[in-house]
Structures are given as structure tokens and as C-alpha cells.
Amino acid sequence: TMPDALGGALKKMPCTRARNVAAGLADGTIVVLDVRGEAEYRELHVVGAQHIPLGYLPNRLADIARDKTVAVHCTSGYRSVIASSLLRGLGFDSVVNMLDGIAGLSAELPMTPGQPAQSFALAGV
């Protein structure tokens, strides 16, 4: 069944915490991928995060770095697990699911309101 299949994928999913991402974000070896919706992203997001809402991911694969670790997050962890599984299934080998919710991210990483240039709304999608 689908839940069983997803459960198997989740057991193999590499996970991390925001505190482990900060150094890689600073030195450019990690990209934070925010898969939340537009309004959520505008309200608060990690500085420098790439924003691609979950539903747009299949059409935006070319925009995602393959030479860096992609640390995926959402608000609670549900959408990020789906996004991480999808990316790994499509050949992105260096993908980790961030276990922290948005509050945990806020405590560990620089956050900002606003809409940077890499938001999907400005990318002509």
C-alpha cells in the first residue's frame, strides 16, 4: 500500500537539524529548499533559502543544485518529507529532510520576511 511504501522510504531518508545546516549554508555547501506555499514563505523564511512550493517541484528540477546538499524544510515536516523523497527518487543523491519546524529553524538560522529574487513568483512560473 502507499503508506507502507512511503514508510519504507522514510526510514531511509537522511535527516538533519537546523543547527547542523547553519555552517553549510554559510560556506555554500548546503542550499536550504523551502517547499511551503507563497504566503508562508513571504511571512518568514531562512535567509538565502530557495523557494519552490511542493506542487511546483516536478517542473523546477533544473533549478535545484545537484552539486550541493539540499536541505528541505516546510512548516511541520510533512511536505518536506514528501519533497525529499521525490527528489531522492529523481536522482538527487544529496538531499536531507530538516526535522525542525519553522520555530526550530528560527532559533538556529537567520530568518527574514520579504520575497527574494529566487521566489518562484518572480521566475516566470
Protein Blocks (a to p, Z undefined) as FASTA:
>chain_A
ZZlmmmmmmmmmccddfklmmmmmmnopaccddfbdfklmmmoccehiacddfklmmmmm
mmpcfkbccddddfkommmmmmmmmmmmnopabbcddfbdfklmmmmpccdedjdfklmk
lnoZZ
